[in-house]
Amino acid sequence: WRDVVRPVLNVYGWILLVALATALIASLFATWSVRDLLTGWQALIQFSLAPSGHGALLEDSSRLRRLPLEFRDVMRRLAEMARRLDSETFKREQLLRELESRVQERTRELEQAMLAAKSADRAKGAVLATVTHELRTPLTSIITGTRLLRMGWKDRNELF
C-alpha cells in the first residue's frame, strides 16, 4: 500500500508546489501591473479634490505609458480640462482685477464730483447771501420812501 500512496502523495506535493508558485508569480505580476493603475487612480483622486493647478499630475508621460489606452485617454482629457480651467480662472481673475480698477477709478471720479458739488453749493450760498444783503438795503430805502410819500406832509411831522 505504501508503494501506491507514495507516488500519489509525491504528485500531489508537486501539484501543490506548482500551484503555490503559480499563485505567487500571479500575485507579483498583478501587483506590478496594478501598481501603475493605482498610481493613476491616486493622481485622479488628487486632481478631483483640486482640479485647478493639478493638471501636471495627469500629464506625467512615464506614468501614462504604463497605463491602459482608455485610462491614458481619460487622463489626457482631464489634463486638457485642467489647462482650460486654469486659463479660464486666470482670465476671470484678470477681468476681476480690471473691474476693481474701474470701480476704484469711478469712485475717485465720483468723490471729485461730490467735492466740486459741495464747493459749488457753498459758493451758491455765499452769492445768495451777498445778493440778498445787497438787494435788501436799496429795497428798504425804496419801501420806506414810498411809505413816507403815502403818508403825506402832515403825518410826517408827527413822526419827528
C-alpha positions as CSV (number, residue, x, y, z in Angstrom):
1,W,0.0,0.0,0.0
2,R,2.9,2.3,0.7
3,D,4.1,1.8,-2.9
4,V,0.8,3.1,-4.2
5,V,0.3,6.0,-1.8
6,R,3.9,7.3,-2.0
7,P,3.7,8.2,-5.8
8,V,0.3,9.8,-5.4
9,L,1.5,11.9,-2.5
10,N,4.6,12.8,-4.4
11,V,2.4,14.0,-7.4
12,Y,0.1,15.9,-5.0
13,G,3.1,17.6,-3.4
14,W,4.4,18.7,-6.8
15,I,1.0,19.9,-7.8
16,L,0.7,21.9,-4.6
17,L,4.2,23.3,-5.1
18,V,3.4,24.3,-8.7
19,A,0.1,25.8,-7.6
20,L,1.7,27.9,-4.8
21,A,4.5,29.1,-7.2
22,T,1.9,30.0,-9.8
23,A,-0.2,31.9,-7.2
24,L,2.9,33.7,-6.0
25,I,4.0,34.7,-9.5
26,A,0.5,35.7,-10.4
27,S,0.2,37.9,-7.3
28,L,3.6,39.5,-8.1
29,F,2.5,40.2,-11.7
30,A,-0.9,41.5,-10.6
31,T,0.8,43.8,-8.0
32,W,3.3,45.0,-10.6
33,S,0.6,45.7,-13.2
34,V,-2.0,47.2,-10.9
35,R,0.6,49.4,-9.2
36,D,0.7,51.9,-12.2
37,L,-3.1,51.8,-12.4
38,L,-3.4,52.6,-8.7
39,T,-0.9,55.4,-9.1
40,G,-3.1,56.8,-11.9
41,W,-6.1,56.5,-9.7
42,Q,-4.3,58.4,-6.9
43,A,-3.5,61.1,-9.4
44,L,-7.1,61.3,-10.4
45,I,-8.3,61.5,-6.8
46,Q,-5.8,64.3,-6.1
47,F,-7.0,66.0,-9.3
48,S,-10.6,65.7,-8.3
49,L,-10.0,67.3,-5.0
50,A,-8.4,70.4,-6.5
51,P,-8.5,70.4,-10.3
52,S,-7.0,73.8,-10.7
53,G,-3.2,73.7,-10.7
54,H,-3.0,69.9,-10.6
55,G,-3.1,69.2,-14.3
56,A,0.6,68.3,-14.2
57,L,-0.2,65.2,-12.1
58,L,-2.1,63.8,-15.0
59,E,0.5,64.5,-17.7
60,D,3.4,62.5,-16.3
61,S,4.3,60.6,-19.5
62,S,6.3,57.9,-17.8
63,R,3.3,57.1,-15.7
64,L,0.9,57.3,-18.7
65,R,2.9,54.9,-20.9
66,R,2.3,52.0,-18.5
67,L,-1.5,52.6,-18.2
68,P,-4.2,51.0,-20.5
69,L,-5.1,53.1,-23.5
70,E,-8.6,54.1,-22.3
71,F,-7.2,55.2,-19.0
72,R,-4.5,57.2,-20.7
73,D,-7.1,58.9,-22.9
74,V,-9.2,59.8,-19.8
75,M,-6.0,61.2,-18.1
76,R,-5.1,63.3,-21.1
77,R,-8.6,64.7,-21.5
78,L,-8.7,65.6,-17.8
79,A,-5.3,67.3,-18.1
80,E,-6.6,69.3,-21.0
81,M,-9.7,70.2,-19.0
82,A,-7.4,71.3,-16.1
83,R,-5.4,73.5,-18.5
84,R,-8.6,75.2,-19.8
85,L,-9.8,75.6,-16.2
86,D,-6.5,77.3,-15.2
87,S,-6.7,79.5,-18.3
88,E,-10.4,80.5,-17.6
89,T,-9.5,81.1,-13.9
90,F,-6.6,83.3,-15.0
91,K,-8.9,85.3,-17.4
92,R,-11.6,85.6,-14.7
93,E,-9.1,86.9,-12.1
94,Q,-7.7,89.3,-14.7
95,L,-11.2,90.6,-15.5
96,L,-11.9,90.9,-11.8
97,R,-8.8,93.0,-11.3
98,E,-9.7,95.2,-14.2
99,L,-13.3,95.7,-12.9
100,E,-12.0,96.5,-9.4
101,S,-9.6,99.1,-11.0
102,R,-12.6,100.6,-12.9
103,V,-14.6,100.7,-9.8
104,Q,-11.8,102.5,-7.9
105,E,-11.3,105.0,-10.7
106,R,-15.1,105.6,-10.9
107,T,-15.2,106.1,-7.1
108,R,-12.4,108.6,-7.3
109,E,-14.3,110.5,-10.1
110,L,-17.5,110.5,-8.0
111,E,-15.7,111.7,-5.0
112,Q,-14.2,114.6,-7.0
113,A,-17.6,115.4,-8.4
114,M,-19.0,115.4,-4.9
115,L,-16.3,117.8,-3.7
116,A,-17.0,120.0,-6.7
117,A,-20.7,119.9,-6.0
118,K,-20.2,120.8,-2.3
119,S,-17.9,123.7,-3.3
120,A,-20.5,124.9,-5.8
121,D,-23.2,124.7,-3.1
122,R,-21.1,126.8,-0.7
123,A,-20.4,129.3,-3.4
124,K,-24.1,129.5,-4.3
125,G,-24.9,130.1,-0.6
126,A,-22.4,132.8,-0.4
127,V,-23.6,134.5,-3.6
128,L,-27.2,134.2,-2.4
129,A,-26.4,135.8,0.9
130,T,-24.5,138.6,-0.7
131,V,-27.2,139.3,-3.3
132,T,-29.9,139.2,-0.6
133,H,-28.0,141.7,1.5
134,E,-27.3,143.9,-1.5
135,L,-31.0,143.9,-2.5
136,R,-32.4,144.5,1.0
137,T,-30.6,147.8,1.5
138,P,-32.0,149.6,-1.5
139,L,-35.4,147.9,-1.3
140,T,-35.7,149.0,2.3
141,S,-34.9,152.6,1.3
142,I,-37.4,152.4,-1.6
143,I,-40.1,150.9,0.7
144,T,-39.5,153.5,3.4
145,G,-39.6,156.3,0.9
146,T,-42.8,155.1,-0.6
147,R,-44.5,154.8,2.8
148,L,-43.4,158.3,3.6
149,L,-44.8,159.6,0.3
150,R,-48.1,157.9,1.0
151,M,-48.4,159.2,4.5
152,G,-48.4,162.8,3.3
153,W,-46.9,166.0,4.8
154,K,-48.9,166.4,8.0
155,D,-48.4,162.7,9.0
156,R,-44.6,163.2,8.6
157,N,-44.4,166.0,11.0
158,E,-45.9,163.6,13.6
159,L,-43.1,161.2,13.2
160,F,-40.4,163.7,14.1
